[in-house]
């Protein structure tokens, strides 16, 4: 339920007017060589057609590069063509600046990735926006991207079944089952529910927006320690968190304040309404439309090697030797990618420490389709949560009706994701199918492995999102958004009160205001 929003300008209202133009914002969070130059010019002409599925040759050729010795000059350079970088480029252009966006991958979107050639356009990353994602919903509208409500499809049908040590256990049977290791007062909760239930009932901080405040350092303990304080045994912690951690490799690897942050943000979103929205035809449509709407260049296959600053601004050098120069640089790169960029002069000691040490969430995703509805044969829910290698088995209902199951997403998080990745995609998919068939004999011969994606194995992501270990939330998070000379930083990892696409967009607004006021 978005409401009218006045952007907090912090002392420079004229800049807010300048960069926002006619955009309506909504409250969502608190609640070289000649050949190279010719090819880059060709890219500028053909980019929008490419985004619609044609003229890909210009991009493919441009991606080769040949080491231009004369930097091409712009007012601003944006590093990364994810949602945050694209939004920053839009706002800079609205302020009259010439902008180039450099993207390491051969596509835009960053951690938004839709498999549009598979049934239901399954999402490997970002899947939907809640009713409170005011910035996200408005950005889609401005880009001309049609959104559809998908929340009802998530909720359709019976809840996922629970499988422990190969046995199916109903929700009704779970509270008294011998495999249930939870304290008596918590036995009714399913394993995946319990960590967030406990953080919600007994939050380390009542005001979750203060999760990164250094004054709360004493509360910046591991989730394992926090859960132990709530009465959970080692086995209860392993079952409820370590097998499928939302943050971290396991419960000892992540700060409880990170869960505090996530839980508070989700609650604020739920207060805005229960609907969820996704782009019709796949969420990748959103960054593609945003890129197509830019006046300047979006150049793909341009991983950055170095940023050299001087009195006039900065020169960005890509791995292929091509160089770009501007008075300002906005960096939206995930920290895992930023670690591989040489910055001169270097970052402050604490900011450099944050870039090097903050980790990214390991997640690997498999997509399977079913040749026939085996769940009707065994009479059980299509989805399931298990303590086996198959992890979470989530039905996708993106067909003509909610009843149609277009496929299954199977997620491995934390240490389990690394175990999948060690096998390799083909062997991992085979193992996943085999384990599901063992748990659900009716599925034997009816599952087809279609795709495998590892976010940890993605060089330019290093994982799905940044997370903070014990002690890091209150000591390292706050320095990530600090400007470094001509370089400003944005991206979800720099935000304190919003996450996902909403956090990415909020960070873009902040960094552009900072950049134009410097």
JOBEL-V195122 format. One record per backbone hydrogen bond with DSSP energy under -0.5 kcal/mol. CO is the residue of the C=O (numbers start at 1). NH is the residue of the N-H. If there is no record, write none. Layout:
co->CO nh->NH
co->CO nh->NH
This chain:
co->3 nh->27
co->5 nh->7
co->7 nh->9
co->9 nh->12
co->12 nh->15
co->12 nh->16
co->13 nh->17
co->14 nh->18
co->15 nh->19
co->16 nh->20
co->17 nh->21
co->20 nh->23
co->23 nh->25
co->25 nh->5
co->31 nh->30
co->33 nh->37
co->34 nh->38
co->35 nh->39
co->36 nh->40
co->37 nh->41
co->38 nh->42
co->39 nh->43
co->40 nh->44
co->41 nh->45
co->42 nh->46
co->43 nh->47
co->46 nh->50
co->47 nh->51
co->48 nh->52
co->49 nh->52
co->49 nh->54
co->50 nh->53
co->55 nh->58
co->55 nh->59
co->56 nh->60
co->57 nh->61
co->58 nh->62
co->59 nh->63
co->60 nh->64
co->61 nh->64
co->61 nh->65
co->69 nh->71
co->72 nh->325
co->74 nh->327
co->75 nh->327
co->75 nh->328
co->76 nh->100
co->77 nh->79
co->77 nh->330
co->78 nh->80
co->78 nh->102
co->79 nh->332
co->81 nh->109
co->82 nh->86
co->83 nh->87
co->84 nh->88
co->85 nh->89
co->86 nh->90
co->87 nh->91
co->88 nh->92
co->89 nh->93
co->90 nh->94
co->91 nh->95
co->92 nh->95
co->92 nh->97
co->93 nh->96
co->98 nh->75
co->98 nh->76
co->99 nh->297
co->100 nh->78
co->100 nh->102
co->101 nh->103
co->101 nh->299
co->102 nh->80
co->103 nh->302
co->105 nh->301
co->109 nh->112
co->111 nh->113
co->111 nh->126
co->113 nh->124
co->113 nh->125
co->114 nh->116
co->115 nh->118
co->118 nh->121
co->122 nh->115
co->122 nh->124
co->129 nh->277
co->130 nh->133
co->132 nh->134
co->133 nh->137
co->134 nh->138
co->135 nh->139
co->136 nh->140
co->137 nh->141
co->138 nh->142
co->139 nh->143
co->140 nh->144
co->140 nh->145
co->141 nh->144
co->144 nh->146
co->146 nh->280
co->148 nh->278
co->150 nh->153
co->150 nh->154
co->151 nh->155
co->152 nh->156
co->161 nh->385
co->162 nh->169
co->163 nh->387
co->164 nh->167
co->167 nh->164
co->169 nh->162
co->170 nh->174
co->171 nh->175
co->173 nh->176
co->174 nh->177
co->177 nh->180
co->179 nh->181
co->183 nh->186
co->183 nh->187
co->184 nh->187
co->186 nh->189
co->190 nh->193
co->190 nh->194
co->191 nh->194
co->191 nh->195
co->193 nh->197
co->194 nh->198
co->195 nh->199
co->196 nh->200
co->197 nh->201
co->198 nh->202
co->206 nh->208
co->207 nh->210
co->208 nh->211
co->210 nh->213
co->213 nh->216
co->214 nh->217
co->216 nh->219
co->217 nh->220
co->219 nh->221
co->220 nh->471
co->221 nh->256
co->222 nh->226
co->223 nh->227
co->224 nh->228
co->225 nh->229
co->226 nh->230
co->227 nh->232
co->228 nh->231
co->233 nh->237
co->234 nh->238
co->235 nh->239
co->236 nh->240
co->237 nh->241
co->237 nh->242
co->238 nh->243
co->249 nh->415
co->250 nh->253
co->251 nh->223
co->251 nh->224
co->254 nh->223
co->255 nh->258
co->255 nh->259
co->256 nh->260
co->257 nh->261
co->258 nh->262
co->259 nh->263
co->260 nh->264
co->261 nh->265
co->262 nh->266
co->263 nh->267
co->264 nh->268
co->265 nh->269
co->266 nh->270
co->267 nh->271
co->268 nh->272
co->269 nh->272
co->270 nh->273
co->275 nh->131
co->276 nh->150
co->276 nh->151
co->277 nh->129
co->278 nh->148
co->279 nh->282
co->282 nh->285
co->283 nh->286
co->283 nh->287
co->284 nh->288
co->285 nh->289
co->286 nh->290
co->287 nh->291
co->288 nh->292
co->289 nh->293
co->291 nh->294
co->297 nh->101
co->298 nh->300
co->299 nh->103
co->303 nh->319
co->305 nh->342
co->306 nh->317
co->307 nh->309
co->307 nh->344
co->308 nh->315
co->310 nh->313
co->313 nh->310
co->314 nh->326
co->315 nh->308
co->315 nh->317
co->316 nh->324
co->317 nh->305
co->317 nh->306
co->318 nh->321
co->322 nh->318
co->323 nh->72
co->324 nh->316
co->325 nh->74
co->326 nh->314
co->328 nh->77
co->329 nh->331
co->329 nh->488
co->330 nh->79
co->330 nh->332
co->331 nh->490
co->334 nh->337
co->334 nh->338
co->335 nh->339
co->337 nh->340
co->338 nh->341
co->340 nh->342
co->341 nh->343
co->342 nh->307
co->344 nh->309
co->348 nh->352
co->349 nh->353
co->350 nh->354
co->351 nh->355
co->352 nh->356
co->353 nh->357
co->354 nh->358
co->359 nh->467
co->361 nh->363
co->361 nh->464
co->362 nh->414
co->363 nh->455
co->363 nh->456
co->364 nh->412
co->365 nh->453
co->366 nh->410
co->367 nh->450
co->367 nh->451
co->368 nh->408
co->369 nh->448
co->372 nh->374
co->373 nh->376
co->373 nh->377
co->374 nh->378
co->375 nh->379
co->375 nh->380
co->383 nh->161
co->384 nh->393
co->385 nh->163
co->388 nh->391
co->391 nh->386
co->392 nh->394
co->392 nh->411
co->393 nh->384
co->393 nh->395
co->394 nh->409
co->395 nh->397
co->396 nh->398
co->396 nh->406
co->396 nh->407
co->401 nh->399
co->401 nh->404
co->404 nh->399
co->404 nh->406
co->407 nh->396
co->408 nh->368
co->408 nh->410
co->409 nh->394
co->409 nh->411
co->410 nh->366
co->411 nh->392
co->412 nh->364
co->413 nh->416
co->414 nh->417
co->414 nh->418
co->415 nh->419
co->416 nh->420
co->417 nh->421
co->418 nh->422
co->419 nh->423
co->420 nh->423
co->420 nh->424
co->421 nh->424
co->424 nh->428
co->425 nh->429
co->426 nh->430
co->427 nh->431
co->428 nh->432
co->429 nh->433
co->430 nh->434
co->431 nh->435
co->432 nh->436
co->433 nh->437
co->434 nh->438
co->435 nh->439
co->436 nh->440
co->440 nh->443
co->441 nh->444
co->443 nh->446
co->443 nh->447
co->446 nh->371
co->448 nh->369
co->451 nh->367
co->453 nh->365
co->453 nh->455
co->455 nh->458
co->455 nh->462
co->455 nh->463
co->457 nh->459
co->458 nh->461
co->458 nh->462
co->465 nh->361
co->467 nh->359
co->468 nh->255
co->469 nh->472
co->469 nh->473
co->472 nh->476
co->472 nh->477
co->476 nh->479
co->477 nh->480
co->479 nh->482
co->484 nh->487
co->486 nh->329
co->487 nh->484
co->488 nh->331
co->491 nh->494
co->492 nh->495
co->499 nh->502
co->499 nh->503
co->500 nh->504
co->501 nh->505
co->502 nh->506
co->503 nh->507
co->504 nh->508
co->505 nh->509
co->506 nh->510
co->507 nh->511
co->508 nh->512
co->509 nh->513
co->510 nh->514
co->511 nh->515
co->512 nh->516
co->513 nh->517
co->514 nh->518
co->515 nh->518
